[in-house]
Amino acid sequence: MSSPPDDKRTKMRQSILLHPTKNEAALPLFDDEETITDPVIFDRVTLWGREEFQNSEVSANELQDLRALSEDSMGHSGFHRLCNSPRDPKLGQSDPRWQFLRVYLFQLMIDPSRGDSELRMQQREGHKYTPLHIVCMFSPPLDVVEDMIRLCPASLQMTTSNGDLRLGLAAGGFFSATPEVIGMLVEANPDAVTHRSKLGKTPLHNYLEACVDFKSVPSPCIIRLLIADD
């Protein structure tokens, strides 16, 4: 039996902490398979699954043309896969692949109805992620999140199959979001602060778990943002 997603994310964070220079760890992906040592590959597999990961491997050149990114068997569109591409923890928000996403969002703004439709797209299987769900898990730049919400404000209310909103994933995804992004998500949907996933976790639970996994000091600013007002 495979580990639940939260357990795999915990192992991923811990492996990055234990191997900061080599950026590698030996982690089992599936019970019947060999281990993979690249943490970026590992978290992509835990996000999409075995077959979807194989289909997701694309070059920077292909990212510039979504027509090259066909939908995979779990219903990840080219847009989903573009959102999943800026994954390098060393580069963070300076990852040049964020710019490819900015360019695509600009194209969607020319046709708002298309933008709204694409931001509502959920993968057919798995966690039912929308593009914004995926982006929020990788410490996205503030302007990218703002543009995605501007295109589809209703997407803030859409949950994954685990009952997660964007705020919960931004606070405790693979890489926690900045205070600016957390604050913007709270302002856009204040009720998300008290929202609980199907595991009974609020965004604050997710954030503190991520801090424990990375052995990082929690940000007082983020904690204040994630504490519900009485």
PASEBA-1860 file (N, C-alpha, C; in nm, 3 decimals):
! residues 230
1> MSSPPDDK> 0.084/-0.120/0.000/0.000/0.000/0.000/0.087/0.125/0.000 ~ 0.063/0.218/-0.092/0.143/0.339/-0.103/0.116/0.432/0.012 ~ 0.215/0.516/0.043/0.199/0.615/0.148/0.098/0.720/0.106 ~ 0.019/0.775/0.200/-0.073/0.882/0.164/0.004/1.004/0.119 ~ -0.062/1.095/0.040/0.007/1.211/-0.015/0.077/1.295/0.090 ~ 0.012/1.321/0.203/0.073/1.405/0.306/0.202/1.343/0.357 ~ 0.205/1.209/0.372/0.324/1.142/0.420/0.437/1.153/0.319 ~ 0.405/1.144/0.191/0.508/1.156/0.088/0.563/1.298/0.083
9> RTKMRQSI> 0.476/1.397/0.102/0.525/1.535/0.103/0.619/1.556/0.221 ~ 0.585/1.498/0.336/0.671/1.510/0.453/0.808/1.450/0.425 ~ 0.813/1.331/0.366/0.939/1.267/0.333/1.018/1.351/0.233 ~ 0.945/1.415/0.140/1.011/1.497/0.040/1.080/1.615/0.106 ~ 1.008/1.685/0.193/1.066/1.801/0.262/1.186/1.760/0.345 ~ 1.173/1.648/0.416/1.282/1.603/0.501/1.404/1.565/0.418 ~ 1.381/1.507/0.301/1.493/1.467/0.217/1.568/1.589/0.164 ~ 1.495/1.694/0.129/1.560/1.817/0.083/1.645/1.875/0.194
17> LLHPTKNE> 1.594/1.870/0.316/1.668/1.921/0.430/1.795/1.840/0.455 ~ 1.786/1.709/0.442/1.900/1.623/0.471/2.005/1.626/0.362 ~ 1.966/1.665/0.241/2.060/1.665/0.128/2.058/1.800/0.057 ~ 2.089/1.909/0.131/2.078/2.042/0.069/2.179/2.069/-0.040 ~ 2.294/2.006/-0.035/2.396/2.032/-0.137/2.381/1.941/-0.256 ~ 2.354/1.814/-0.230/2.338/1.720/-0.341/2.200/1.730/-0.405 ~ 2.103/1.785/-0.329/1.966/1.797/-0.379/1.913/1.660/-0.423 ~ 1.937/1.561/-0.340/1.893/1.428/-0.376/1.855/1.351/-0.250
25> AALPLFDD> 1.777/1.247/-0.270/1.740/1.157/-0.161/1.689/1.028/-0.222 ~ 1.710/0.918/-0.154/1.660/0.791/-0.203/1.524/0.765/-0.140 ~ 1.420/0.778/-0.220/1.285/0.768/-0.167/1.202/0.672/-0.253 ~ 1.128/0.580/-0.190/1.043/0.491/-0.269/0.922/0.564/-0.322 ~ 0.894/0.548/-0.451/0.778/0.614/-0.511/0.654/0.527/-0.502 ~ 0.668/0.402/-0.541/0.558/0.308/-0.532/0.615/0.179/-0.472 ~ 0.530/0.103/-0.406/0.578/-0.013/-0.334/0.646/-0.115/-0.425 ~ 0.607/-0.118/-0.551/0.660/-0.219/-0.640/0.768/-0.164/-0.732
33> EETITDPV> 0.823/-0.046/-0.702/0.920/0.013/-0.791/1.048/0.051/-0.720 ~ 1.150/0.079/-0.799/1.277/0.124/-0.745/1.263/0.266/-0.692 ~ 1.363/0.308/-0.617/1.362/0.444/-0.565/1.418/0.541/-0.668 ~ 1.381/0.667/-0.653/1.432/0.773/-0.739/1.500/0.877/-0.651 ~ 1.616/0.926/-0.695/1.697/1.010/-0.608/1.679/1.159/-0.630 ~ 1.615/1.202/-0.736/1.598/1.344/-0.763/1.470/1.394/-0.697 ~ 1.479/1.490/-0.602/1.359/1.534/-0.532/1.259/1.604/-0.620 ~ 1.304/1.672/-0.725/1.210/1.736/-0.816/1.130/1.629/-0.890
41> IFDRVTLW> 1.199/1.524/-0.933/1.129/1.412/-0.996/1.034/1.348/-0.896 ~ 1.079/1.334/-0.771/0.996/1.269/-0.670/0.865/1.343/-0.649 ~ 0.870/1.476/-0.632/0.745/1.545/-0.602/0.655/1.554/-0.725 ~ 0.714/1.549/-0.845/0.629/1.545/-0.963/0.554/1.412/-0.970 ~ 0.621/1.305/-0.935/0.555/1.175/-0.936/0.443/1.170/-0.831 ~ 0.470/1.222/-0.711/0.367/1.218/-0.609/0.251/1.309/-0.643 ~ 0.275/1.410/-0.726/0.166/1.497/-0.768/0.081/1.431/-0.876 ~ 0.145/1.369/-0.973/0.071/1.319/-1.088/0.054/1.169/-1.093
49> GREEFQNS> 0.144/1.093/-1.032/0.138/0.949/-1.046/0.232/0.901/-1.156 ~ 0.245/0.774/-1.166/0.347/0.712/-1.250/0.335/0.749/-1.398 ~ 0.222/0.720/-1.458/0.206/0.744/-1.602/0.208/0.892/-1.633 ~ 0.143/0.972/-1.548/0.133/1.114/-1.573/0.270/1.181/-1.565 ~ 0.354/1.128/-1.476/0.489/1.183/-1.467/0.565/1.159/-1.598 ~ 0.554/1.039/-1.652/0.623/1.009/-1.777/0.578/1.105/-1.887 ~ 0.450/1.136/-1.890/0.397/1.225/-1.992/0.431/1.371/-1.966 ~ 0.471/1.404/-1.845/0.490/1.543/-1.807/0.628/1.598/-1.841
57> EVSANELQ> 0.721/1.510/-1.878/0.858/1.553/-1.902/0.865/1.635/-2.032 ~ 0.883/1.763/-2.017/0.885/1.852/-2.133/1.004/1.946/-2.122 ~ 1.051/1.994/-2.232/1.165/2.085/-2.234/1.116/2.229/-2.221 ~ 1.210/2.320/-2.196/1.176/2.461/-2.186/1.117/2.512/-2.318 ~ 1.166/2.461/-2.430/1.113/2.504/-2.559/0.967/2.464/-2.575 ~ 0.934/2.344/-2.531/0.795/2.298/-2.542/0.703/2.379/-2.453 ~ 0.755/2.427/-2.340/0.672/2.505/-2.249/0.625/2.635/-2.313 ~ 0.694/2.681/-2.415/0.656/2.805/-2.479/0.538/2.788/-2.574
65> DLRALSED> 0.500/2.666/-2.599/0.389/2.639/-2.690/0.301/2.531/-2.629 ~ 0.187/2.573/-2.570/0.103/2.476/-2.501/0.045/2.371/-2.595 ~ 0.049/2.397/-2.723/0.000/2.295/-2.816/0.086/2.170/-2.811 ~ 0.209/2.186/-2.764/0.299/2.071/-2.752/0.271/1.990/-2.626 ~ 0.190/2.045/-2.536/0.162/1.978/-2.409/0.022/1.917/-2.414 ~ 0.012/1.797/-2.464/-0.118/1.733/-2.476/-0.170/1.692/-2.339 ~ -0.300/1.678/-2.330/-0.362/1.635/-2.205/-0.321/1.493/-2.172 ~ -0.291/1.467/-2.044/-0.252/1.332/-2.007/-0.375/1.253/-1.964
73> SMGHSGFH> -0.353/1.129/-1.924/-0.465/1.039/-1.898/-0.546/1.075/-1.775 ~ -0.490/1.160/-1.688/-0.565/1.203/-1.570/-0.631/1.339/-1.590 ~ -0.623/1.390/-1.713/-0.692/1.514/-1.743/-0.613/1.639/-1.712 ~ -0.481/1.629/-1.696/-0.399/1.748/-1.683/-0.382/1.810/-1.821 ~ -0.435/1.930/-1.838/-0.421/2.000/-1.964/-0.279/2.056/-1.976 ~ -0.251/2.114/-2.094/-0.124/2.182/-2.109/-0.107/2.293/-2.007 ~ -0.217/2.358/-1.972/-0.214/2.466/-1.873/-0.175/2.412/-1.736 ~ -0.235/2.299/-1.695/-0.196/2.236/-1.569/-0.045/2.208/-1.567
81> RLCNSPRD> 0.003/2.153/-1.676/0.142/2.112/-1.681/0.236/2.232/-1.686 ~ 0.192/2.339/-1.747/0.271/2.461/-1.745/0.282/2.515/-1.602 ~ 0.171/2.509/-1.528/0.171/2.556/-1.388/0.262/2.469/-1.301 ~ 0.281/2.346/-1.341/0.361/2.252/-1.264/0.510/2.259/-1.295 ~ 0.549/2.345/-1.389/0.687/2.341/-1.436/0.788/2.420/-1.353 ~ 0.755/2.534/-1.288/0.859/2.608/-1.213/0.883/2.543/-1.077 ~ 0.966/2.439/-1.074/0.974/2.355/-0.955/1.109/2.358/-0.885 ~ 1.204/2.436/-0.936/1.339/2.429/-0.883/1.350/2.505/-0.751
89> PKLGQSDP> 1.371/2.434/-0.636/1.377/2.504/-0.507/1.495/2.597/-0.495 ~ 1.600/2.575/-0.577/1.715/2.665/-0.573/1.684/2.798/-0.640 ~ 1.604/2.794/-0.746/1.570/2.915/-0.819/1.453/2.989/-0.757 ~ 1.356/2.911/-0.703/1.239/2.972/-0.641/1.163/3.061/-0.739 ~ 1.130/3.183/-0.698/1.051/3.272/-0.782/1.131/3.329/-0.898 ~ 1.261/3.305/-0.900/1.341/3.350/-1.014/1.348/3.244/-1.124 ~ 1.283/3.131/-1.104/1.279/3.027/-1.206/1.222/3.088/-1.335 ~ 1.295/3.081/-1.447/1.247/3.145/-1.571/1.118/3.087/-1.624
97> RWQFLRVY> 1.083/2.968/-1.578/0.959/2.907/-1.627/0.835/2.978/-1.575 ~ 0.849/3.058/-1.468/0.735/3.142/-1.427/0.699/3.240/-1.538 ~ 0.800/3.283/-1.614/0.773/3.380/-1.720/0.687/3.319/-1.830 ~ 0.708/3.189/-1.859/0.623/3.123/-1.958/0.478/3.126/-1.913 ~ 0.456/3.107/-1.782/0.320/3.110/-1.730/0.264/3.251/-1.738 ~ 0.345/3.352/-1.709/0.299/3.491/-1.720/0.253/3.522/-1.862 ~ 0.330/3.476/-1.959/0.295/3.501/-2.099/0.162/3.436/-2.133 ~ 0.141/3.314/-2.085/0.014/3.245/-2.114/-0.103/3.314/-2.045
105> LFQLMIDP> -0.084/3.360/-1.923/-0.191/3.432/-1.853/-0.226/3.561/-1.926 ~ -0.127/3.628/-1.981/-0.154/3.749/-2.060/-0.242/3.715/-2.180 ~ -0.214/3.601/-2.243/-0.297/3.559/-2.357/-0.440/3.533/-2.313 ~ -0.457/3.475/-2.195/-0.592/3.447/-2.146/-0.668/3.576/-2.114 ~ -0.597/3.679/-2.073/-0.663/3.806/-2.040/-0.724/3.873/-2.163 ~ -0.673/3.838/-2.279/-0.730/3.892/-2.403/-0.868/3.834/-2.427 ~ -0.891/3.715/-2.378/-1.021/3.647/-2.393/-1.067/3.602/-2.254 ~ -1.131/3.691/-2.175/-1.165/3.660/-2.036/-1.252/3.536/-2.019
113> SRGDSELR> -1.343/3.512/-2.113/-1.430/3.394/-2.098/-1.349/3.266/-2.107 ~ -1.252/3.265/-2.196/-1.163/3.149/-2.206/-1.078/3.136/-2.080 ~ -1.031/3.250/-2.029/-0.950/3.247/-1.907/-1.027/3.189/-1.790 ~ -1.153/3.232/-1.775/-1.237/3.181/-1.666/-1.256/3.031/-1.680 ~ -1.279/2.985/-1.801/-1.302/2.842/-1.825/-1.177/2.760/-1.794 ~ -1.061/2.809/-1.836/-0.939/2.731/-1.815/-0.897/2.730/-1.668 ~ -0.925/2.837/-1.595/-0.891/2.840/-1.452/-0.981/2.749/-1.370 ~ -1.098/2.712/-1.424/-1.189/2.621/-1.354/-1.158/2.475/-1.382
121> MQQREGHK> -1.073/2.448/-1.477/-1.046/2.310/-1.517/-0.985/2.231/-1.402 ~ -1.043/2.115/-1.374/-0.988/2.024/-1.275/-0.946/1.895/-1.345 ~ -0.837/1.835/-1.297/-0.800/1.707/-1.355/-0.912/1.607/-1.330 ~ -0.933/1.518/-1.421/-1.047/1.426/-1.412/-1.030/1.325/-1.299 ~ -0.907/1.285/-1.273/-0.880/1.184/-1.172/-0.790/1.243/-1.065 ~ -0.749/1.159/-0.970/-0.652/1.205/-0.870/-0.708/1.309/-0.776 ~ -0.632/1.418/-0.755/-0.667/1.518/-0.654/-0.761/1.627/-0.705 ~ -0.800/1.623/-0.833/-0.890/1.723/-0.890/-0.832/1.864/-0.881
129> YTPLHIVC> -0.702/1.876/-0.901/-0.637/2.006/-0.895/-0.682/2.096/-1.010 ~ -0.699/2.225/-0.981/-0.710/2.327/-1.085/-0.570/2.383/-1.108 ~ -0.551/2.463/-1.212/-0.418/2.524/-1.232/-0.372/2.606/-1.111 ~ -0.462/2.679/-1.047/-0.422/2.761/-0.933/-0.386/2.675/-0.812 ~ -0.453/2.562/-0.794/-0.413/2.470/-0.686/-0.266/2.432/-0.702 ~ -0.229/2.396/-0.825/-0.092/2.351/-0.851/0.008/2.463/-0.827 ~ -0.022/2.581/-0.879/0.069/2.695/-0.862/0.094/2.725/-0.715 ~ -0.012/2.719/-0.634/0.001/2.758/-0.494/0.095/2.668/-0.415
137> MFSPPLDV> 0.122/2.549/-0.464/0.208/2.457/-0.389/0.357/2.484/-0.405 ~ 0.393/2.579/-0.492/0.535/2.597/-0.523/0.580/2.740/-0.502 ~ 0.534/2.804/-0.395/0.575/2.940/-0.358/0.574/3.032/-0.479 ~ 0.456/3.057/-0.535/0.447/3.133/-0.660/0.472/3.283/-0.639 ~ 0.512/3.354/-0.746/0.521/3.499/-0.740/0.382/3.560/-0.718 ~ 0.377/3.671/-0.648/0.250/3.735/-0.615/0.171/3.771/-0.740 ~ 0.238/3.825/-0.840/0.165/3.872/-0.960/0.099/3.757/-1.035 ~ 0.161/3.638/-1.032/0.102/3.522/-1.100/-0.029/3.483/-1.033
145> VEDMIRLC> -0.029/3.477/-0.901/-0.151/3.441/-0.828/-0.259/3.548/-0.848 ~ -0.219/3.673/-0.842/-0.315/3.782/-0.861/-0.382/3.773/-0.998 ~ -0.303/3.748/-1.101/-0.359/3.739/-1.236/-0.453/3.620/-1.249 ~ -0.419/3.508/-1.189/-0.505/3.391/-1.198/-0.638/3.414/-1.126 ~ -0.634/3.480/-1.013/-0.757/3.510/-0.940/-0.839/3.614/-1.016 ~ -0.772/3.711/-1.075/-0.842/3.813/-1.152/-0.918/3.749/-1.269 ~ -0.859/3.649/-1.330/-0.924/3.580/-1.442/-1.043/3.496/-1.397 ~ -1.037/3.443/-1.276/-1.145/3.355/-1.228/-1.157/3.362/-1.077
153> PASLQMTT> -1.224/3.466/-1.024/-1.240/3.478/-0.879/-1.308/3.356/-0.816 ~ -1.398/3.292/-0.892/-1.471/3.178/-0.837/-1.380/3.060/-0.807 ~ -1.262/3.057/-0.868/-1.172/2.943/-0.845/-1.124/2.938/-0.700 ~ -1.134/3.050/-0.627/-1.092/3.051/-0.487/-1.176/2.959/-0.401 ~ -1.299/2.930/-0.445/-1.390/2.847/-0.366/-1.383/2.700/-0.404 ~ -1.310/2.667/-0.508/-1.305/2.528/-0.555/-1.206/2.448/-0.471 ~ -1.245/2.329/-0.432/-1.160/2.244/-0.348/-1.107/2.125/-0.428 ~ -0.998/2.069/-0.377/-0.946/1.945/-0.434/-1.029/1.828/-0.382
161> SNGDLRLG> -0.997/1.709/-0.427/-1.068/1.591/-0.377/-1.039/1.568/-0.229 ~ -0.930/1.628/-0.178/-0.898/1.620/-0.035/-0.961/1.732/0.046 ~ -1.037/1.818/-0.024/-1.104/1.927/0.046/-1.017/2.049/0.071 ~ -0.905/2.061/0.001/-0.814/2.174/0.020/-0.852/2.291/-0.068 ~ -0.847/2.411/-0.008/-0.855/2.535/-0.084/-0.714/2.581/-0.118 ~ -0.705/2.691/-0.195/-0.573/2.741/-0.235/-0.489/2.783/-0.116 ~ -0.552/2.845/-0.018/-0.476/2.894/0.097/-0.406/2.780/0.171 ~ -0.475/2.668/0.189/-0.415/2.555/0.259/-0.295/2.499/0.185
169> LAAGGFFS> -0.303/2.497/0.051/-0.192/2.446/-0.028/-0.077/2.547/-0.032 ~ -0.109/2.675/-0.034/-0.004/2.778/-0.033/0.071/2.777/0.099 ~ 0.000/2.752/0.208/0.063/2.752/0.340/0.145/2.627/0.364 ~ 0.102/2.514/0.312/0.170/2.388/0.343/0.193/2.299/0.224 ~ 0.220/2.359/0.107/0.250/2.280/-0.011/0.392/2.229/-0.007 ~ 0.447/2.198/-0.123/0.586/2.152/-0.127/0.681/2.260/-0.081 ~ 0.649/2.386/-0.116/0.727/2.501/-0.071/0.628/2.609/-0.028 ~ 0.632/2.650/0.098/0.534/2.745/0.150/0.544/2.879/0.078
177> ATPEVIGM> 0.429/2.942/0.059/0.423/3.071/-0.009/0.478/3.182/0.080 ~ 0.504/3.296/0.020/0.554/3.413/0.093/0.440/3.476/0.173 ~ 0.472/3.557/0.274/0.367/3.628/0.348/0.279/3.713/0.257 ~ 0.338/3.769/0.151/0.259/3.854/0.059/0.152/3.772/-0.012 ~ 0.188/3.653/-0.057/0.091/3.566/-0.125/-0.012/3.515/-0.026 ~ 0.033/3.472/0.092/-0.061/3.425/0.194/-0.160/3.537/0.229 ~ -0.110/3.658/0.250/-0.195/3.770/0.286/-0.296/3.802/0.178 ~ -0.254/3.795/0.053/-0.345/3.822/-0.058/-0.456/3.718/-0.066
185> LVEANPDA> -0.421/3.590/-0.045/-0.521/3.484/-0.049/-0.620/3.497/0.067 ~ -0.571/3.537/0.184/-0.660/3.559/0.299/-0.754/3.675/0.270 ~ -0.702/3.782/0.215/-0.786/3.899/0.184/-0.891/3.865/0.079 ~ -0.853/3.783/-0.019/-0.946/3.746/-0.126/-1.055/3.651/-0.078 ~ -1.025/3.569/0.024/-1.122/3.473/0.075/-1.099/3.451/0.224 ~ -1.145/3.544/0.310/-1.118/3.534/0.454/-1.167/3.405/0.518 ~ -1.275/3.347/0.464/-1.328/3.224/0.523/-1.233/3.106/0.508 ~ -1.136/3.118/0.416/-1.042/3.008/0.395/-0.954/2.983/0.517
193> VTHRSKLG> -0.939/3.082/0.602/-0.855/3.067/0.722/-0.909/2.958/0.813 ~ -1.039/2.946/0.824/-1.100/2.846/0.913/-1.144/2.720/0.838 ~ -1.124/2.718/0.708/-1.164/2.601/0.629/-1.079/2.480/0.667 ~ -1.144/2.367/0.682/-1.074/2.242/0.714/-1.083/2.145/0.596 ~ -0.972/2.081/0.568/-0.971/1.978/0.464/-1.042/1.854/0.516 ~ -1.049/1.752/0.433/-1.111/1.627/0.476/-1.030/1.558/0.584 ~ -0.904/1.599/0.599/-0.821/1.548/0.708/-0.838/1.630/0.835 ~ -0.925/1.730/0.830/-0.952/1.813/0.947/-0.849/1.922/0.971
201> KTPLHNYL> -0.767/1.953/0.871/-0.659/2.049/0.888/-0.695/2.186/0.832 ~ -0.661/2.290/0.909/-0.674/2.427/0.861/-0.543/2.466/0.791 ~ -0.541/2.580/0.721/-0.414/2.626/0.663/-0.303/2.643/0.766 ~ -0.337/2.684/0.888/-0.235/2.698/0.991/-0.174/2.563/1.027 ~ -0.257/2.458/1.036/-0.204/2.323/1.058/-0.103/2.287/0.948 ~ -0.143/2.312/0.823/-0.056/2.278/0.711/0.077/2.353/0.719 ~ 0.069/2.481/0.753/0.191/2.562/0.758/0.285/2.513/0.867 ~ 0.233/2.486/0.986/0.319/2.443/1.096/0.378/2.305/1.069
209> EACVDFKS> 0.303/2.218/1.004/0.358/2.087/0.968/0.475/2.102/0.870 ~ 0.460/2.195/0.775/0.568/2.220/0.679/0.692/2.272/0.751 ~ 0.673/2.359/0.849/0.786/2.412/0.926/0.857/2.301/1.003 ~ 0.779/2.209/1.058/0.839/2.096/1.131/0.919/2.009/1.034 ~ 0.861/1.982/0.918/0.928/1.896/0.820/1.061/1.956/0.774 ~ 1.063/2.088/0.754/1.184/2.154/0.708/1.274/2.201/0.821 ~ 1.226/2.180/0.947/1.299/2.231/1.063/1.327/2.381/1.047 ~ 1.228/2.452/0.996/1.241/2.597/0.977/1.164/2.670/1.086
217> VPSPCIIR> 1.205/2.793/1.112/1.138/2.875/1.214/1.011/2.935/1.155 ~ 0.896/2.911/1.215/0.772/2.967/1.162/0.776/3.119/1.158 ~ 0.719/3.174/1.055/0.713/3.320/1.041/0.598/3.375/1.125 ~ 0.627/3.465/1.221/0.518/3.526/1.300/0.416/3.597/1.212 ~ 0.464/3.654/1.101/0.375/3.724/1.010/0.274/3.628/0.948 ~ 0.323/3.513/0.901/0.232/3.415/0.839/0.137/3.357/0.943 ~ 0.187/3.330/1.062/0.100/3.277/1.167/-0.013/3.375/1.198 ~ 0.021/3.504/1.207/-0.084/3.604/1.233/-0.189/3.604/1.121
225> LLIADD> -0.142/3.590/0.999/-0.235/3.590/0.885/-0.327/3.468/0.889 ~ -0.277/3.356/0.943/-0.353/3.231/0.939/-0.435/3.206/1.065 ~ -0.428/3.297/1.161/-0.509/3.284/1.282/-0.641/3.357/1.260 ~ -0.751/3.284/1.277/-0.882/3.343/1.255/-0.915/3.446/1.361 ~ -0.977/3.555/1.320/-1.024/3.656/1.415/-1.147/3.603/1.489 ~ -1.153/3.630/1.617/-1.269/3.585/1.695/-1.390/3.675/1.666
END
